Amino acid sequence: MKKYATKSKEHTVIKKFLIKLPSFFLCSLLISLTSCYSFTGSSLSPETKTIQINDFPNNAALVNPNLAQQFSTDIQNRFLQRTTLKGTKASPDILIEGEITDYQITPTTISSAVNTSGGTIQAAQNKLTITVKVHYENKIEPNKSFDRTYSDEATFSSDLDINTIETSQVKLVNERIINKIFNDIVANW
């Protein structure tokens, strides 16, 4: 009887192990796949180690007083946080600089009419457009250097107070422009 109880215990232990085995392999696979991914598989050469991103002055006719500082900080953060590049001021492998050349808030199309009991109502929209001129210099791979202009926009209801929503709209447009710049330099898509 004692022999039977031992086999039963062994059988139970083996059964538990076999049940947990697929979970173990699945967890191991997920951990190994997660650790394999990194953004260092970018189009930047492995020899590229340092970056300098100069401030982007606002030279647009209409000046948003916070735009230059916000854009400059956001683009620096994007490259320093999402790449392995280290910031430097002395002989960088990559130099990014430029200027904000246009900042406009303009009325845009009128949306479709809505019929109400009081008559027809049409809602108008405004459009915020930001344009940035970028000089990118790659000292490790000079053939990848470029000068380009990036622009993006956001539309919003003209019923909204521009002073209330301008900050969020500027942040949205800045993010889109920085994504384009980042992809052209790092992802090379």
Backbone as JSON Lines, residues from 0, in Angstrom:
{"i":0,"aa":"M","n":[0.82,-1.19,0.0],"ca":[0.0,0.0,0.0],"c":[0.86,1.24,0.0]}
{"i":1,"aa":"K","n":[1.92,1.21,0.72],"ca":[2.81,2.34,0.8],"c":[3.43,2.63,-0.57]}
{"i":2,"aa":"K","n":[3.78,1.56,-1.29],"ca":[4.36,1.7,-2.62],"c":[3.37,2.4,-3.56]}
{"i":3,"aa":"Y","n":[2.11,2.07,-3.48],"ca":[1.08,2.66,-4.31],"c":[0.93,4.16,-4.01]}
{"i":4,"aa":"A","n":[1.01,4.55,-2.76],"ca":[0.89,5.95,-2.37],"c":[2.05,6.77,-2.92]}
{"i":5,"aa":"T","n":[3.25,6.21,-2.93],"ca":[4.42,6.89,-3.47],"c":[4.26,7.12,-4.96]}
{"i":6,"aa":"K","n":[3.81,6.07,-5.68],"ca":[3.6,6.22,-7.11],"c":[2.53,7.27,-7.39]}
{"i":7,"aa":"S","n":[1.53,7.29,-6.57],"ca":[0.46,8.26,-6.75],"c":[0.99,9.68,-6.55]}
{"i":8,"aa":"K","n":[1.85,9.86,-5.54],"ca":[2.46,11.16,-5.31],"c":[3.33,11.57,-6.49]}
{"i":9,"aa":"E","n":[4.15,10.63,-6.97],"ca":[5.0,10.91,-8.12],"c":[4.15,11.26,-9.34]}
{"i":10,"aa":"H","n":[3.09,10.5,-9.51],"ca":[2.2,10.73,-10.64],"c":[1.58,12.14,-10.55]}
{"i":11,"aa":"T","n":[1.17,12.56,-9.36],"ca":[0.59,13.88,-9.15],"c":[1.6,14.98,-9.42]}
{"i":12,"aa":"V","n":[2.84,14.78,-8.97],"ca":[3.9,15.76,-9.2],"c":[4.18,15.9,-10.69]}
{"i":13,"aa":"I","n":[4.27,14.79,-11.38],"ca":[4.52,14.8,-12.83],"c":[3.36,15.47,-13.55]}
{"i":14,"aa":"K","n":[2.16,15.17,-13.13],"ca":[0.97,15.75,-13.75],"c":[0.99,17.29,-13.59]}
{"i":15,"aa":"K","n":[1.3,17.77,-12.38],"ca":[1.36,19.21,-12.13],"c":[2.45,19.86,-12.98]}
{"i":16,"aa":"F","n":[3.58,19.16,-13.11],"ca":[4.68,19.69,-13.92],"c":[4.25,19.82,-15.38]}
{"i":17,"aa":"L","n":[3.6,18.79,-15.9],"ca":[3.16,18.81,-17.3],"c":[2.11,19.9,-17.55]}
{"i":18,"aa":"I","n":[1.29,20.16,-16.56],"ca":[0.29,21.21,-16.71],"c":[0.95,22.58,-16.74]}
{"i":19,"aa":"K","n":[1.98,22.77,-15.92],"ca":[2.65,24.06,-15.84],"c":[3.68,24.27,-16.95]}
{"i":20,"aa":"L","n":[4.11,23.19,-17.6],"ca":[5.14,23.27,-18.63],"c":[4.78,24.22,-19.78]}
{"i":21,"aa":"P","n":[3.58,24.14,-20.38],"ca":[3.24,25.08,-21.47],"c":[3.26,26.55,-21.0]}
{"i":22,"aa":"S","n":[2.78,26.79,-19.78],"ca":[2.81,28.16,-19.25],"c":[4.23,28.65,-19.1]}
{"i":23,"aa":"F","n":[5.1,27.79,-18.63],"ca":[6.5,28.15,-18.46],"c":[7.12,28.53,-19.8]}
{"i":24,"aa":"F","n":[6.89,27.69,-20.82],"ca":[7.45,27.96,-22.14],"c":[6.86,29.24,-22.74]}
{"i":25,"aa":"L","n":[5.58,29.44,-22.55],"ca":[4.95,30.64,-23.07],"c":[5.53,31.89,-22.41]}
{"i":26,"aa":"C","n":[5.68,31.86,-21.1],"ca":[6.28,33.0,-20.4],"c":[7.72,33.22,-20.84]}
{"i":27,"aa":"S","n":[8.47,32.15,-20.98],"ca":[9.86,32.27,-21.43],"c":[9.94,32.87,-22.82]}
{"i":28,"aa":"L","n":[9.05,32.44,-23.7],"ca":[9.02,32.96,-25.06],"c":[8.7,34.45,-25.06]}
{"i":29,"aa":"L","n":[7.69,34.85,-24.29],"ca":[7.32,36.27,-24.23],"c":[8.46,37.12,-23.68]}
{"i":30,"aa":"I","n":[9.12,36.65,-22.65],"ca":[10.24,37.4,-22.07],"c":[11.37,37.53,-23.08]}
{"i":31,"aa":"S","n":[11.68,36.46,-23.77],"ca":[12.78,36.52,-24.73],"c":[12.44,37.42,-25.92]}
{"i":32,"aa":"L","n":[11.19,37.39,-26.38],"ca":[10.8,38.27,-27.48],"c":[10.81,39.72,-27.06]}
{"i":33,"aa":"T","n":[10.35,40.0,-25.86],"ca":[10.34,41.37,-25.37],"c":[11.75,41.9,-25.23]}
{"i":34,"aa":"S","n":[12.65,41.1,-24.74],"ca":[14.02,41.56,-24.55],"c":[14.77,41.69,-25.87]}
{"i":35,"aa":"C","n":[14.3,41.04,-26.9],"ca":[14.97,41.14,-28.21],"c":[14.67,42.47,-28.89]}
{"i":36,"aa":"Y","n":[13.5,43.05,-28.63],"ca":[13.12,44.28,-29.32],"c":[13.77,45.49,-28.67]}
{"i":37,"aa":"S","n":[14.33,46.32,-29.51],"ca":[14.8,47.63,-29.06],"c":[14.8,48.54,-30.26]}
{"i":38,"aa":"F","n":[14.77,49.83,-30.02],"ca":[14.74,50.76,-31.13],"c":[16.12,51.0,-31.69]}
{"i":39,"aa":"T","n":[17.13,50.33,-31.13],"ca":[18.47,50.53,-31.65],"c":[18.63,49.88,-33.02]}
{"i":40,"aa":"G","n":[17.64,49.16,-33.48],"ca":[17.67,48.59,-34.82],"c":[17.29,49.65,-35.84]}
{"i":41,"aa":"S","n":[17.59,50.88,-35.56],"ca":[17.23,51.99,-36.43],"c":[18.17,52.06,-37.62]}
{"i":42,"aa":"S","n":[17.93,53.06,-38.46],"ca":[18.77,53.23,-39.64],"c":[20.07,53.96,-39.3]}
{"i":43,"aa":"L","n":[20.22,54.38,-38.05],"ca":[21.47,55.05,-37.66],"c":[22.6,54.04,-37.57]}
{"i":44,"aa":"S","n":[23.76,54.45,-37.98],"ca":[24.93,53.6,-37.91],"c":[25.28,53.31,-36.45]}
{"i":45,"aa":"P","n":[25.77,52.11,-36.15],"ca":[26.17,51.78,-34.77],"c":[27.28,52.7,-34.25]}
{"i":46,"aa":"E","n":[28.03,53.32,-35.15],"ca":[29.1,54.24,-34.74],"c":[28.55,55.59,-34.28]}
{"i":47,"aa":"T","n":[27.28,55.85,-34.58],"ca":[26.66,57.13,-34.21],"c":[26.33,57.08,-32.72]}
{"i":48,"aa":"K","n":[26.99,57.93,-31.96],"ca":[26.85,57.9,-30.49],"c":[26.3,59.2,-29.89]}
{"i":49,"aa":"T","n":[26.58,60.34,-30.53],"ca":[26.24,61.62,-29.91],"c":[25.36,62.48,-30.82]}
{"i":50,"aa":"I","n":[24.62,63.37,-30.18],"ca":[23.7,64.24,-30.91],"c":[23.69,65.63,-30.26]}
{"i":51,"aa":"Q","n":[23.55,66.63,-31.1],"ca":[23.36,68.0,-30.62],"c":[22.12,68.54,-31.3]}
{"i":52,"aa":"I","n":[21.17,69.0,-30.49],"ca":[19.95,69.59,-31.03],"c":[19.89,71.02,-30.52]}
{"i":53,"aa":"N","n":[20.08,71.95,-31.43],"ca":[20.05,73.37,-31.07],"c":[18.61,73.85,-30.92]}
{"i":54,"aa":"D","n":[18.45,74.97,-30.22],"ca":[17.12,75.56,-30.07],"c":[16.59,76.0,-31.43]}
{"i":55,"aa":"F","n":[15.28,75.9,-31.59],"ca":[14.6,76.31,-32.82],"c":[13.94,77.66,-32.56]}
{"i":56,"aa":"P","n":[14.52,78.76,-33.05],"ca":[13.9,80.07,-32.83],"c":[12.61,80.2,-33.64]}
{"i":57,"aa":"N","n":[11.7,81.02,-33.12],"ca":[10.44,81.26,-33.8],"c":[10.58,82.5,-34.66]}
{"i":58,"aa":"N","n":[10.71,82.32,-35.97],"ca":[10.85,83.43,-36.91],"c":[9.58,83.62,-37.74]}
{"i":59,"aa":"A","n":[8.46,83.12,-37.25],"ca":[7.18,83.27,-37.95],"c":[6.67,84.7,-37.78]}
{"i":60,"aa":"A","n":[5.84,85.12,-38.69],"ca":[5.26,86.47,-38.61],"c":[4.37,86.6,-37.38]}
{"i":61,"aa":"L","n":[3.57,85.57,-37.09],"ca":[2.74,85.54,-35.89],"c":[3.5,84.72,-34.86]}
{"i":62,"aa":"V","n":[3.8,85.33,-33.72],"ca":[4.66,84.66,-32.74],"c":[3.85,84.19,-31.54]}
{"i":63,"aa":"N","n":[3.91,82.9,-31.3],"ca":[3.38,82.32,-30.07],"c":[4.56,82.34,-29.1]}
{"i":64,"aa":"P","n":[4.47,83.04,-27.97],"ca":[5.62,83.22,-27.1],"c":[6.21,81.94,-26.5]}
{"i":65,"aa":"N","n":[5.43,80.87,-26.43],"ca":[5.91,79.62,-25.85],"c":[6.35,78.59,-26.88]}
{"i":66,"aa":"L","n":[6.07,78.83,-28.14],"ca":[6.29,77.83,-29.17],"c":[7.74,77.42,-29.33]}
{"i":67,"aa":"A","n":[8.66,78.35,-29.41],"ca":[10.07,78.02,-29.64],"c":[10.62,77.15,-28.52]}
{"i":68,"aa":"Q","n":[10.36,77.53,-27.29],"ca":[10.86,76.75,-26.15],"c":[10.22,75.37,-26.1]}
{"i":69,"aa":"Q","n":[8.92,75.3,-26.33],"ca":[8.21,74.03,-26.27],"c":[8.69,73.09,-27.37]}
{"i":70,"aa":"F","n":[8.81,73.6,-28.6],"ca":[9.25,72.75,-29.7],"c":[10.68,72.26,-29.47]}
{"i":71,"aa":"S","n":[11.57,73.15,-29.06],"ca":[12.97,72.8,-28.83],"c":[13.1,71.72,-27.75]}
{"i":72,"aa":"T","n":[12.38,71.89,-26.66],"ca":[12.42,70.91,-25.57],"c":[11.85,69.57,-26.01]}
{"i":73,"aa":"D","n":[10.71,69.61,-26.71],"ca":[10.06,68.36,-27.13],"c":[10.92,67.56,-28.11]}
{"i":74,"aa":"I","n":[11.57,68.21,-29.06],"ca":[12.39,67.47,-30.03],"c":[13.64,66.92,-29.36]}
{"i":75,"aa":"Q","n":[14.22,67.67,-28.44],"ca":[15.39,67.16,-27.7],"c":[15.0,65.94,-26.88]}
{"i":76,"aa":"N","n":[13.88,66.02,-26.19],"ca":[13.42,64.89,-25.38],"c":[13.15,63.66,-26.23]}
{"i":77,"aa":"R","n":[12.56,63.86,-27.4],"ca":[12.24,62.71,-28.26],"c":[13.5,61.94,-28.63]}
{"i":78,"aa":"F","n":[14.53,62.63,-29.06],"ca":[15.75,61.94,-29.48],"c":[16.53,61.36,-28.31]}
{"i":79,"aa":"L","n":[16.56,62.05,-27.2],"ca":[17.33,61.57,-26.05],"c":[16.61,60.43,-25.32]}
{"i":80,"aa":"Q","n":[15.31,60.4,-25.36],"ca":[14.56,59.35,-24.67],"c":[14.31,58.11,-25.51]}
{"i":81,"aa":"R","n":[14.26,58.26,-26.82],"ca":[13.9,57.12,-27.67],"c":[15.05,56.57,-28.5]}
{"i":82,"aa":"T","n":[16.24,57.06,-28.26],"ca":[17.42,56.49,-28.91],"c":[18.5,56.3,-27.84]}
{"i":83,"aa":"T","n":[19.58,55.69,-28.24],"ca":[20.71,55.51,-27.32],"c":[21.71,56.66,-27.46]}
{"i":84,"aa":"L","n":[21.37,57.65,-28.25],"ca":[22.27,58.78,-28.47],"c":[22.42,59.62,-27.21]}
{"i":85,"aa":"K","n":[23.6,60.14,-27.0],"ca":[23.9,61.0,-25.85],"c":[24.02,62.44,-26.33]}
{"i":86,"aa":"G","n":[23.46,63.36,-25.6],"ca":[23.54,64.77,-25.95],"c":[24.93,65.33,-25.71]}
{"i":87,"aa":"T","n":[25.4,66.18,-26.61],"ca":[26.71,66.81,-26.46],"c":[26.7,68.17,-27.15]}
{"i":88,"aa":"K","n":[27.64,69.01,-26.79],"ca":[27.83,70.3,-27.46],"c":[29.15,70.33,-28.22]}
{"i":89,"aa":"A","n":[29.98,69.29,-28.03],"ca":[31.3,69.27,-28.65],"c":[31.38,68.16,-29.71]}
{"i":90,"aa":"S","n":[31.54,68.55,-30.94],"ca":[31.75,67.63,-32.06],"c":[30.78,66.45,-32.08]}
{"i":91,"aa":"P","n":[29.47,66.73,-32.24],"ca":[28.48,65.64,-32.26],"c":[28.51,64.85,-33.56]}
{"i":92,"aa":"D","n":[28.08,63.6,-33.48],"ca":[27.94,62.78,-34.69],"c":[26.75,63.26,-35.51]}
{"i":93,"aa":"I","n":[25.71,63.74,-34.83],"ca":[24.5,64.25,-35.48],"c":[24.21,65.65,-34.96]}
{"i":94,"aa":"L","n":[23.89,66.54,-35.89],"ca":[23.48,67.9,-35.55],"c":[22.1,68.14,-36.14]}
{"i":95,"aa":"I","n":[21.17,68.61,-35.29],"ca":[19.84,68.99,-35.75],"c":[19.6,70.42,-35.3]}
{"i":96,"aa":"E","n":[19.25,71.25,-36.27],"ca":[18.94,72.64,-35.95],"c":[17.93,73.15,-36.96]}
{"i":97,"aa":"G","n":[17.39,74.31,-36.7],"ca":[16.43,74.86,-37.64],"c":[15.69,76.04,-37.04]}
{"i":98,"aa":"E","n":[14.52,76.31,-37.62],"ca":[13.73,77.45,-37.18],"c":[12.26,77.2,-37.47]}
{"i":99,"aa":"I","n":[11.42,77.84,-36.7],"ca":[9.98,77.82,-36.95],"c":[9.72,78.97,-37.91]}
{"i":100,"aa":"T","n":[9.25,78.65,-39.11],"ca":[9.11,79.66,-40.15],"c":[7.68,80.17,-40.32]}
{"i":101,"aa":"D","n":[6.7,79.39,-39.82],"ca":[5.32,79.83,-40.0],"c":[4.46,79.33,-38.85]}
{"i":102,"aa":"Y","n":[3.58,80.19,-38.4],"ca":[2.61,79.88,-37.35],"c":[1.36,80.66,-37.71]}
{"i":103,"aa":"Q","n":[0.3,79.95,-38.08],"ca":[-0.93,80.63,-38.54],"c":[-2.16,80.01,-37.92]}
{"i":104,"aa":"I","n":[-3.11,80.85,-37.64],"ca":[-4.45,80.39,-37.28],"c":[-5.37,81.05,-38.28]}
{"i":105,"aa":"T","n":[-5.99,80.24,-39.13],"ca":[-6.81,80.77,-40.21],"c":[-8.19,80.1,-40.22]}
{"i":106,"aa":"P","n":[-9.19,80.83,-40.68],"ca":[-10.51,80.19,-40.84],"c":[-10.42,79.2,-41.99]}
{"i":107,"aa":"T","n":[-11.16,78.15,-41.85],"ca":[-11.15,77.14,-42.91],"c":[-12.59,76.85,-43.32]}
{"i":108,"aa":"T","n":[-12.83,75.76,-43.95],"ca":[-14.15,75.46,-44.52],"c":[-15.25,75.47,-43.48]}
{"i":109,"aa":"I","n":[-16.42,75.72,-43.99],"ca":[-17.61,75.67,-43.15],"c":[-18.15,74.26,-43.24]}
{"i":110,"aa":"S","n":[-18.44,73.7,-42.09],"ca":[-18.95,72.32,-42.09],"c":[-20.38,72.3,-42.61]}
{"i":111,"aa":"S","n":[-20.9,71.12,-42.79],"ca":[-22.23,70.97,-43.38],"c":[-23.29,71.66,-42.52]}
{"i":112,"aa":"A","n":[-24.32,72.1,-43.2],"ca":[-25.41,72.82,-42.54],"c":[-26.27,71.85,-41.74]}
{"i":113,"aa":"V","n":[-26.77,72.32,-40.62],"ca":[-27.68,71.53,-39.78],"c":[-29.0,72.29,-39.72]}
{"i":114,"aa":"N","n":[-30.07,71.61,-40.12],"ca":[-31.39,72.24,-40.09],"c":[-32.0,72.09,-38.71]}
{"i":115,"aa":"T","n":[-32.42,73.2,-38.14],"ca":[-33.08,73.17,-36.83],"c":[-34.4,73.89,-36.96]}
{"i":116,"aa":"S","n":[-35.17,73.86,-35.91],"ca":[-36.48,74.55,-35.96],"c":[-36.3,76.05,-36.12]}
{"i":117,"aa":"G","n":[-35.17,76.57,-35.7],"ca":[-34.93,78.02,-35.81],"c":[-34.28,78.41,-37.12]}
{"i":118,"aa":"G","n":[-33.98,77.46,-37.99],"ca":[-33.33,77.77,-39.27],"c":[-32.1,76.9,-39.48]}
{"i":119,"aa":"T","n":[-31.28,77.3,-40.42],"ca":[-30.08,76.53,-40.75],"c":[-28.88,77.1,-39.99]}
{"i":120,"aa":"I","n":[-28.13,76.2,-39.36],"ca":[-26.94,76.62,-38.62],"c":[-25.72,76.0,-39.29]}
{"i":121,"aa":"Q","n":[-24.7,76.81,-39.5],"ca":[-23.46,76.3,-40.06],"c":[-22.34,76.55,-39.06]}
{"i":122,"aa":"A","n":[-21.54,75.53,-38.83],"ca":[-20.43,75.67,-37.88],"c":[-19.13,75.83,-38.67]}
{"i":123,"aa":"A","n":[-18.39,76.87,-38.34],"ca":[-17.12,77.11,-39.01],"c":[-15.99,76.52,-38.19]}
{"i":124,"aa":"Q","n":[-14.86,76.32,-38.85],"ca":[-13.68,75.79,-38.17],"c":[-12.48,76.68,-38.44]}
{"i":125,"aa":"N","n":[-11.53,76.63,-37.52],"ca":[-10.25,77.3,-37.68],"c":[-9.17,76.24,-37.84]}
{"i":126,"aa":"K","n":[-8.07,76.66,-38.41],"ca":[-6.97,75.73,-38.63],"c":[-5.68,76.36,-38.11]}
{"i":127,"aa":"L","n":[-4.97,75.61,-37.27],"ca":[-3.65,76.01,-36.79],"c":[-2.62,75.29,-37.64]}
{"i":128,"aa":"T","n":[-1.7,76.04,-38.23],"ca":[-0.64,75.46,-39.06],"c":[0.71,75.92,-38.52]}
{"i":129,"aa":"I","n":[1.62,74.96,-38.37],"ca":[2.99,75.26,-37.95],"c":[3.92,74.68,-39.0]}
{"i":130,"aa":"T","n":[4.93,75.47,-39.39],"ca":[5.93,75.03,-40.36],"c":[7.31,75.2,-39.74]}
{"i":131,"aa":"V","n":[8.13,74.15,-39.88],"ca":[9.47,74.15,-39.29],"c":[10.48,73.76,-40.36]}
{"i":132,"aa":"K","n":[11.53,74.53,-40.46],"ca":[12.63,74.25,-41.38],"c":[13.72,73.54,-40.57]}
{"i":133,"aa":"V","n":[14.21,72.38,-41.07],"ca":[15.16,71.56,-40.33],"c":[16.43,71.34,-41.14]}
{"i":134,"aa":"H","n":[17.56,71.52,-40.47],"ca":[18.87,71.16,-41.03],"c":[19.38,69.98,-40.22]}
{"i":135,"aa":"Y","n":[19.59,68.84,-40.91],"ca":[20.08,67.62,-40.28],"c":[21.44,67.29,-40.87]}
{"i":136,"aa":"E","n":[22.43,67.18,-40.02],"ca":[23.78,66.88,-40.45],"c":[24.26,65.61,-39.75]}
{"i":137,"aa":"N","n":[24.61,64.6,-40.56],"ca":[25.1,63.33,-40.04],"c":[26.57,63.21,-40.41]}
{"i":138,"aa":"K","n":[27.46,63.36,-39.44],"ca":[28.9,63.34,-39.72],"c":[29.44,61.93,-39.95]}
{"i":139,"aa":"I","n":[28.74,60.91,-39.46],"ca":[29.15,59.52,-39.68],"c":[28.74,59.07,-41.08]}
{"i":140,"aa":"E","n":[27.53,59.43,-41.49],"ca":[27.01,59.08,-42.81],"c":[26.52,60.36,-43.5]}
{"i":141,"aa":"P","n":[27.44,61.15,-44.06],"ca":[27.09,62.45,-44.65],"c":[26.02,62.39,-45.74]}
{"i":142,"aa":"N","n":[25.92,61.27,-46.44],"ca":[24.93,61.14,-47.52],"c":[23.49,61.15,-46.99]}
{"i":143,"aa":"K","n":[23.31,60.96,-45.69],"ca":[21.97,60.99,-45.09],"c":[21.57,62.38,-44.59]}
{"i":144,"aa":"S","n":[22.47,63.33,-44.65],"ca":[22.18,64.7,-44.2],"c":[21.14,65.34,-45.12]}
{"i":145,"aa":"F","n":[20.35,66.27,-44.59],"ca":[19.35,66.94,-45.43],"c":[18.92,68.27,-44.82]}
{"i":146,"aa":"D","n":[18.25,69.06,-45.66],"ca":[17.54,70.28,-45.27],"c":[16.11,70.1,-45.76]}
{"i":147,"aa":"R","n":[15.15,70.12,-44.86],"ca":[13.74,69.9,-45.22],"c":[12.84,70.83,-44.44]}
{"i":148,"aa":"T","n":[11.66,71.01,-44.99],"ca":[10.63,71.79,-44.32],"c":[9.49,70.85,-43.95]}
{"i":149,"aa":"Y","n":[9.05,70.94,-42.71],"ca":[7.96,70.1,-42.19],"c":[6.81,71.01,-41.78]}
{"i":150,"aa":"S","n":[5.61,70.55,-42.07],"ca":[4.43,71.34,-41.72],"c":[3.31,70.4,-41.31]}
{"i":151,"aa":"D","n":[2.48,70.85,-40.39],"ca":[1.3,70.08,-40.01],"c":[0.25,71.04,-39.48]}
{"i":152,"aa":"E","n":[-0.95,70.53,-39.31],"ca":[-2.06,71.39,-38.92],"c":[-3.05,70.65,-38.04]}
{"i":153,"aa":"A","n":[-3.86,71.42,-37.37],"ca":[-4.97,70.89,-36.57],"c":[-6.16,71.81,-36.76]}
{"i":154,"aa":"T","n":[-7.32,71.22,-36.94],"ca":[-8.53,72.03,-37.08],"c":[-9.36,71.94,-35.81]}
{"i":155,"aa":"F","n":[-10.07,73.0,-35.52],"ca":[-10.9,73.05,-34.32],"c":[-12.07,73.98,-34.58]}
{"i":156,"aa":"S","n":[-13.1,73.81,-33.83],"ca":[-14.31,74.61,-34.0],"c":[-14.02,76.08,-33.69]}
{"i":157,"aa":"S","n":[-14.57,76.95,-34.51],"ca":[-14.37,78.38,-34.28],"c":[-15.17,78.87,-33.07]}
{"i":158,"aa":"D","n":[-16.07,78.03,-32.58],"ca":[-16.83,78.38,-31.37],"c":[-15.96,78.34,-30.12]}
{"i":159,"aa":"L","n":[-14.84,77.62,-30.2],"ca":[-13.96,77.48,-29.04],"c":[-13.06,78.7,-28.9]}
{"i":160,"aa":"D","n":[-12.77,79.06,-27.68],"ca":[-11.89,80.2,-27.39],"c":[-10.46,79.78,-27.69]}
{"i":161,"aa":"I","n":[-9.8,80.46,-28.61],"ca":[-8.44,80.12,-29.03],"c":[-7.47,80.15,-27.85]}
{"i":162,"aa":"N","n":[-7.66,81.07,-26.93],"ca":[-6.77,81.16,-25.78],"c":[-6.87,79.92,-24.88]}
{"i":163,"aa":"T","n":[-8.03,79.28,-24.88],"ca":[-8.25,78.1,-24.06],"c":[-7.65,76.85,-24.69]}
{"i":164,"aa":"I","n":[-7.75,76.73,-26.01],"ca":[-7.32,75.48,-26.66],"c":[-5.99,75.59,-27.4]}
{"i":165,"aa":"E","n":[-5.42,76.76,-27.51],"ca":[-4.2,76.93,-28.29],"c":[-3.07,76.04,-27.79]}
{"i":166,"aa":"T","n":[-2.89,75.94,-26.5],"ca":[-1.8,75.13,-25.95],"c":[-1.93,73.67,-26.37]}
{"i":167,"aa":"S","n":[-3.13,73.11,-26.28],"ca":[-3.32,71.7,-26.65],"c":[-3.15,71.49,-28.15]}
{"i":168,"aa":"Q","n":[-3.62,72.45,-28.95],"ca":[-3.48,72.32,-30.4],"c":[-2.02,72.43,-30.84]}
{"i":169,"aa":"V","n":[-1.28,73.35,-30.21],"ca":[0.15,73.5,-30.52],"c":[0.89,72.21,-30.15]}
{"i":170,"aa":"K","n":[0.57,71.65,-29.0],"ca":[1.21,70.39,-28.57],"c":[0.96,69.28,-29.58]}
{"i":171,"aa":"L","n":[-0.28,69.18,-30.06],"ca":[-0.65,68.16,-31.04],"c":[0.13,68.33,-32.34]}
{"i":172,"aa":"V","n":[0.17,69.54,-32.86],"ca":[0.88,69.8,-34.12],"c":[2.39,69.59,-33.95]}
{"i":173,"aa":"N","n":[2.94,70.08,-32.84],"ca":[4.37,69.85,-32.57],"c":[4.7,68.37,-32.57]}
{"i":174,"aa":"E","n":[3.87,67.59,-31.9],"ca":[4.11,66.14,-31.82],"c":[4.12,65.5,-33.21]}
{"i":175,"aa":"R","n":[3.19,65.9,-34.04],"ca":[3.14,65.34,-35.41],"c":[4.39,65.71,-36.21]}
{"i":176,"aa":"I","n":[4.82,66.96,-36.1],"ca":[6.01,67.39,-36.84],"c":[7.25,66.67,-36.32]}
{"i":177,"aa":"I","n":[7.36,66.56,-35.01],"ca":[8.52,65.87,-34.42],"c":[8.52,64.4,-34.81]}
{"i":178,"aa":"N","n":[7.35,63.77,-34.89],"ca":[7.27,62.37,-35.36],"c":[7.83,62.24,-36.77]}
{"i":179,"aa":"K","n":[7.47,63.18,-37.64],"ca":[7.97,63.14,-39.02],"c":[9.49,63.29,-39.06]}
{"i":180,"aa":"I","n":[10.0,64.24,-38.3],"ca":[11.45,64.47,-38.27],"c":[12.16,63.25,-37.72]}
{"i":181,"aa":"F","n":[11.67,62.73,-36.61],"ca":[12.27,61.56,-35.96],"c":[12.28,60.36,-36.92]}
{"i":182,"aa":"N","n":[11.15,60.12,-37.58],"ca":[11.09,58.99,-38.52],"c":[12.04,59.17,-39.69]}
{"i":183,"aa":"D","n":[12.17,60.39,-40.21],"ca":[13.09,60.63,-41.33],"c":[14.55,60.42,-40.94]}
{"i":184,"aa":"I","n":[14.87,60.72,-39.68],"ca":[16.26,60.6,-39.24],"c":[16.57,59.23,-38.66]}
{"i":185,"aa":"V","n":[15.74,58.74,-37.78],"ca":[16.05,57.5,-37.06],"c":[15.47,56.28,-37.75]}
{"i":186,"aa":"A","n":[14.2,56.33,-38.13],"ca":[13.58,55.15,-38.72],"c":[13.84,55.06,-40.21]}
{"i":187,"aa":"N","n":[14.04,56.2,-40.86],"ca":[14.29,56.25,-42.3],"c":[13.24,55.46,-43.06]}
{"i":188,"aa":"W","n":[11.94,55.72,-42.74],"ca":[10.85,55.0,-43.38],"c":[10.5,55.65,-44.67]}
